[in-house]
Amino acid sequence: MILDSSHDKMFSMQDSLIEAEGGDANRLRLRKRLRFAARNEITEHMIYRNVARILPAGPNREVVEKIAMQEKGHYERWCRLLGEDVAPSKWKVFLYTNLARFLGLSFSLRLMEKGESLSQQVYGEIGQAIPEALDVMDDEQRHEQELLGLINERVLQYVSSFVLGLNDALVELTGALAGLTLALHETRLIATVGLITGIAAALSMSSAAYLSTKEEPGKNALQAGIMTGVAYLITVVLLILPYFFISNALTALLMTLLVALIIILLFTFYTSVARRLPFRARFVEMAAISLTIAALNFFIGFGVKQVFGVEG
């Protein structure tokens, strides 16, 4: 946390808050904005504090603890201007703490930072009445971004392995299921053949990922192989499920394609936040590839059925 004489200027601005131009309406509006800012800062302080507690000792924990201290300092400054304490948002504290616990530090903290547009607007309004406060806030927010950029999370080092397994399963299995749907028609049979094919492909992809990563220095080949295989297998199960519960093969295929789009949407959102990548272009690209391959294999299945006289 950077402390200098500019911070003290904020404390001398309380009289400006009381004597803001425009009378009671503007003073009430400014107090409301300051209360929002204070609530935001104490909420983020508690989130960072909780996240730091669940992290093992090391650089990541130190980074998060520094941010937590900054947020507490912000909160205290706003409260000094307000002359009152403000309670945190308990549901946000609960949500982001558990996102960090289950989905990783980078995703949860960067998702929280992405939701700061309203806060920036509020701080802009405060800055019109208290310019010094906004200057200090801008400096500290830039410092927060620098701290977030230092976060080095192991899961992101192997996210490419997870993407490899997920992408291959989406493209290969949606295509295979589309072809089998028109060739066989019987949903249980399609699900069984698809499951066997998917398990075999997951083992193959896991082995390939292990061997390729083994040649890359500084990476855990075993972990990369496991993550690739697990991602592939989870995707296989999710894509095949509709065929076990829906008797009409075409309806099951449509549900499978919907599941595929949902998987692409969720995972693309996760990676775009955690790795700061563009969301829309990546989602459209993955969805277009999966659906195109599915369509091609659907017609291939029709051709195989006609040529070999397969009856579903």
C-alpha positions as CSV (number, residue, x, y, z in Angstrom):
1,M,0.0,0.0,0.0
2,I,1.4,3.4,-1.0
3,L,0.9,6.1,1.5
4,D,2.0,9.7,1.0
5,S,1.0,13.2,1.7
6,S,-1.6,13.2,-1.1
7,H,-3.7,10.8,1.0
8,D,-3.9,13.4,3.8
9,K,-5.6,15.8,1.4
10,M,-8.6,13.6,1.3
11,F,-9.1,13.9,5.0
12,S,-9.2,17.7,4.7
13,M,-12.0,17.5,2.2
14,Q,-14.8,16.7,4.6
15,D,-15.8,20.3,4.7
16,S,-16.1,20.3,0.9
17,L,-18.5,17.4,1.2
18,I,-20.7,19.2,3.7
19,E,-20.6,22.4,1.6
20,A,-21.0,20.9,-1.8
21,E,-22.7,23.1,-4.4
22,G,-26.3,22.5,-5.3
23,G,-27.7,22.3,-1.8
24,D,-29.2,19.3,0.1
25,A,-30.0,17.2,-3.0
26,N,-26.4,17.2,-4.2
27,R,-25.0,16.6,-0.7
28,L,-27.3,13.6,-0.3
29,R,-26.3,12.2,-3.7
30,L,-22.6,12.6,-2.9
31,R,-23.0,10.9,0.4
32,K,-24.9,8.1,-1.3
33,R,-22.0,7.7,-3.8
34,L,-19.4,7.7,-1.0
35,R,-21.4,5.1,0.9
36,F,-21.4,2.9,-2.2
37,A,-17.7,3.3,-2.6
38,A,-17.1,2.4,1.1
39,R,-19.3,-0.6,0.8
40,N,-17.5,-1.8,-2.3
41,E,-14.1,-1.4,-0.7
42,I,-14.9,-3.2,2.6
43,T,-16.6,-6.0,0.6
44,E,-13.4,-6.5,-1.6
45,H,-11.3,-6.3,1.5
46,M,-13.2,-9.2,3.1
47,I,-13.0,-11.2,-0.2
48,Y,-9.3,-10.8,-0.5
49,R,-8.8,-11.5,3.2
50,N,-10.8,-14.7,2.9
51,V,-9.0,-15.8,-0.3
52,A,-5.6,-15.2,1.3
53,R,-6.6,-17.5,4.2
54,I,-7.4,-20.4,1.9
55,L,-4.1,-20.0,-0.1
56,P,-0.9,-21.8,0.9
57,A,2.0,-19.7,2.1
58,G,3.8,-18.3,-0.9
59,P,3.8,-15.4,-3.5
60,N,0.1,-15.7,-4.4
61,R,-0.9,-15.3,-0.7
62,E,1.4,-12.3,-0.3
63,V,-0.1,-10.6,-3.4
64,V,-3.7,-11.1,-2.1
65,E,-2.8,-9.9,1.4
66,K,-1.3,-6.7,0.0
67,I,-4.5,-6.1,-2.0
68,A,-6.6,-6.7,1.1
69,M,-4.7,-4.1,3.0
70,Q,-5.1,-1.6,0.2
71,E,-8.9,-2.2,0.1
72,K,-9.1,-1.7,3.8
73,G,-7.2,1.6,3.5
74,H,-9.7,2.8,0.8
75,Y,-12.6,1.9,3.0
76,E,-11.2,3.8,5.9
77,R,-10.7,6.9,3.8
78,W,-14.3,6.9,2.5
79,C,-15.6,6.3,6.0
80,R,-13.5,9.2,7.3
81,L,-15.3,11.5,4.7
82,L,-18.7,10.0,5.5
83,G,-18.2,10.1,9.3
84,E,-19.8,6.6,9.6
85,D,-19.1,2.9,9.0
86,V,-20.6,0.9,6.2
87,A,-21.4,-2.8,6.2
88,P,-20.1,-5.2,3.4
89,S,-22.1,-7.1,0.9
90,K,-22.3,-10.5,2.5
91,W,-23.5,-12.4,-0.6
92,K,-20.6,-11.0,-2.7
93,V,-18.1,-12.0,-0.1
94,F,-19.6,-15.6,0.0
95,L,-19.8,-15.8,-3.9
96,Y,-16.3,-14.7,-4.7
97,T,-14.6,-16.5,-1.8
98,N,-16.1,-19.8,-3.0
99,L,-15.4,-19.1,-6.7
100,A,-11.7,-18.7,-5.7
101,R,-11.9,-21.9,-3.7
102,F,-13.4,-24.0,-6.5
103,L,-12.5,-22.3,-9.8
104,G,-9.2,-20.8,-9.0
105,L,-7.7,-17.5,-7.8
106,S,-7.1,-15.9,-11.2
107,F,-10.7,-16.5,-12.4
108,S,-12.4,-15.2,-9.3
109,L,-10.3,-12.1,-8.7
110,R,-10.3,-11.0,-12.3
111,L,-14.0,-11.6,-12.6
112,M,-14.5,-9.3,-9.6
113,E,-12.3,-6.7,-11.2
114,K,-14.3,-6.9,-14.5
115,G,-17.4,-5.9,-12.6
116,E,-15.9,-2.5,-11.7
117,S,-17.5,-0.3,-14.4
118,L,-20.3,0.9,-12.1
119,S,-17.7,1.6,-9.4
120,Q,-15.6,3.7,-11.9
121,Q,-18.7,5.7,-12.7
122,V,-19.4,6.3,-9.0
123,Y,-15.8,7.3,-8.4
124,G,-16.0,9.7,-11.3
125,E,-19.0,11.5,-9.7
126,I,-17.1,11.7,-6.4
127,G,-14.1,13.1,-8.1
128,Q,-16.2,16.0,-9.4
129,A,-16.6,17.2,-5.8
130,I,-13.4,15.8,-4.4
131,P,-10.7,15.7,-7.1
132,E,-7.9,14.7,-4.7
133,A,-9.9,11.6,-3.7
134,L,-10.2,10.5,-7.3
135,D,-6.5,11.1,-8.0
136,V,-5.5,8.9,-5.1
137,M,-8.1,6.3,-6.1
138,D,-6.8,6.1,-9.7
139,D,-3.2,5.5,-8.4
140,E,-4.3,2.7,-6.1
141,Q,-6.5,1.0,-8.7
142,R,-3.5,0.9,-11.1
143,H,-1.5,-0.6,-8.3
144,E,-4.2,-3.3,-7.8
145,Q,-4.0,-4.2,-11.5
146,E,-0.2,-4.5,-11.2
147,L,-0.6,-6.8,-8.2
148,L,-3.2,-9.0,-10.0
149,G,-0.8,-9.3,-12.9
150,L,1.7,-10.8,-10.6
151,I,-0.5,-13.7,-9.7
152,N,1.0,-17.0,-10.9
153,E,-1.5,-19.8,-10.6
154,R,-0.4,-23.4,-11.4
155,V,-3.8,-24.3,-12.9
156,L,-3.3,-21.8,-15.7
157,Q,0.0,-23.4,-16.6
158,Y,-2.0,-26.5,-17.6
159,V,-5.1,-24.9,-18.9
160,S,-3.9,-25.6,-22.5
161,S,-4.0,-29.3,-21.7
162,F,-7.6,-29.0,-20.4
163,V,-8.5,-27.0,-23.6
164,L,-6.9,-29.7,-25.8
165,G,-9.0,-32.4,-24.2
166,L,-12.2,-30.4,-24.2
167,N,-11.8,-29.1,-27.8
168,D,-11.0,-32.6,-29.2
169,A,-14.0,-34.2,-27.4
170,L,-16.4,-31.5,-28.6
171,V,-15.3,-31.7,-32.2
172,E,-14.8,-35.5,-32.4
173,L,-17.7,-36.7,-30.4
174,T,-20.3,-34.3,-31.7
175,G,-19.3,-35.3,-35.1
176,A,-19.3,-39.0,-34.3
177,L,-22.7,-38.8,-32.6
178,A,-24.2,-36.9,-35.5
179,G,-23.0,-39.6,-37.9
180,L,-24.2,-42.4,-35.7
181,T,-27.6,-40.7,-35.2
182,L,-28.5,-41.0,-38.8
183,A,-26.8,-44.3,-39.4
184,L,-28.3,-46.2,-36.4
185,H,-31.3,-44.3,-35.0
186,E,-31.5,-46.4,-31.8
187,T,-30.5,-44.0,-29.0
188,R,-29.2,-46.7,-26.5
189,L,-27.0,-48.2,-29.2
190,I,-25.7,-44.8,-30.3
191,A,-24.9,-43.9,-26.6
192,T,-23.1,-47.2,-26.1
193,V,-21.0,-46.9,-29.2
194,G,-20.3,-43.2,-28.5
195,L,-19.3,-44.0,-24.9
196,I,-16.9,-46.8,-26.0
197,T,-15.4,-44.5,-28.7
198,G,-15.1,-41.6,-26.2
199,I,-13.4,-43.6,-23.5
200,A,-10.9,-45.0,-26.0
201,A,-10.3,-41.5,-27.4
202,A,-9.8,-40.0,-23.9
203,L,-7.1,-42.6,-23.1
204,S,-5.4,-41.9,-26.5
205,M,-5.5,-38.2,-26.0
206,S,-4.2,-38.5,-22.4
207,S,-1.3,-40.6,-23.6
208,A,-0.5,-38.2,-26.5
209,A,-0.6,-35.2,-24.1
210,Y,1.7,-36.9,-21.7
211,L,4.3,-37.8,-24.4
212,S,4.2,-34.3,-26.0
213,T,4.5,-32.4,-22.7
214,K,7.3,-34.7,-21.6
215,E,9.4,-33.0,-24.2
216,E,8.7,-29.5,-22.8
217,P,11.0,-28.4,-20.0
218,G,9.5,-27.2,-16.7
219,K,6.1,-28.8,-17.2
220,N,4.6,-31.8,-15.4
221,A,3.8,-34.3,-18.1
222,L,1.8,-36.6,-15.9
223,Q,-0.5,-33.8,-14.8
224,A,-0.9,-32.5,-18.3
225,G,-1.9,-36.1,-19.5
226,I,-4.3,-36.5,-16.6
227,M,-6.0,-33.1,-17.2
228,T,-6.4,-33.8,-20.9
229,G,-7.9,-37.2,-20.4
230,V,-10.2,-36.0,-17.6
231,A,-11.4,-33.0,-19.7
232,Y,-12.1,-35.3,-22.6
233,L,-13.9,-37.9,-20.5
234,I,-16.1,-35.4,-18.7
235,T,-17.1,-33.9,-22.1
236,V,-17.9,-37.3,-23.5
237,V,-20.2,-38.1,-20.6
238,L,-22.1,-34.8,-20.8
239,L,-22.5,-35.1,-24.6
240,I,-23.8,-38.7,-24.5
241,L,-26.3,-38.2,-21.6
242,P,-29.2,-37.1,-23.8
243,Y,-29.1,-40.4,-25.7
244,F,-29.7,-42.3,-22.4
245,F,-32.8,-40.3,-21.5
246,I,-34.4,-39.4,-24.9
247,S,-35.8,-42.1,-27.2
248,N,-35.9,-40.0,-30.4
249,A,-32.5,-39.9,-31.9
250,L,-32.8,-36.6,-33.7
251,T,-34.1,-34.9,-30.5
252,A,-31.2,-36.4,-28.6
253,L,-28.8,-35.0,-31.1
254,L,-30.3,-31.6,-30.8
255,M,-29.9,-31.7,-27.0
256,T,-26.3,-32.9,-27.4
257,L,-25.5,-30.0,-29.6
258,L,-27.1,-27.6,-27.1
259,V,-25.0,-29.2,-24.3
260,A,-21.9,-28.7,-26.5
261,L,-22.7,-25.0,-26.9
262,I,-23.3,-24.6,-23.2
263,I,-19.9,-26.3,-22.5
264,I,-18.2,-24.0,-25.0
265,L,-19.9,-21.0,-23.5
266,L,-18.9,-21.8,-20.0
267,F,-15.3,-22.8,-20.7
268,T,-14.7,-19.9,-23.1
269,F,-16.0,-17.5,-20.4
270,Y,-13.7,-19.1,-17.8
271,T,-10.6,-18.9,-20.0
272,S,-11.4,-15.4,-21.3
273,V,-11.6,-14.1,-17.7
274,A,-8.7,-16.1,-16.2
275,R,-6.3,-15.4,-19.0
276,R,-7.7,-12.1,-20.2
277,L,-8.6,-13.2,-23.7
278,P,-11.4,-12.0,-26.0
279,F,-14.6,-13.9,-25.3
280,R,-16.8,-13.5,-28.3
281,A,-14.3,-14.4,-31.1
282,R,-13.2,-17.5,-29.2
283,F,-16.7,-18.7,-28.5
284,V,-17.9,-18.2,-32.1
285,E,-14.8,-20.0,-33.4
286,M,-15.2,-23.0,-31.2
287,A,-19.0,-23.2,-31.7
288,A,-18.6,-22.9,-35.5
289,I,-16.0,-25.7,-35.7
290,S,-18.0,-28.1,-33.5
291,L,-21.3,-27.5,-35.3
292,T,-19.7,-27.7,-38.8
293,I,-18.0,-31.0,-38.0
294,A,-21.3,-32.3,-36.6
295,A,-23.2,-31.3,-39.8
296,L,-20.6,-32.9,-42.0
297,N,-20.6,-36.2,-40.1
298,F,-24.4,-36.2,-40.1
299,F,-24.4,-36.3,-43.9
300,I,-21.5,-38.8,-43.8
301,G,-23.7,-41.0,-41.6
302,F,-26.5,-40.7,-44.2
303,G,-24.1,-41.7,-47.0
304,V,-22.8,-44.7,-45.1
305,K,-26.4,-45.8,-44.4
306,Q,-27.3,-45.6,-48.0
307,V,-24.1,-47.3,-49.3
308,F,-24.0,-50.2,-46.9
309,G,-27.7,-50.5,-46.3
310,V,-27.5,-50.1,-42.5
311,E,-30.9,-50.2,-40.9
312,G,-31.4,-48.5,-37.5
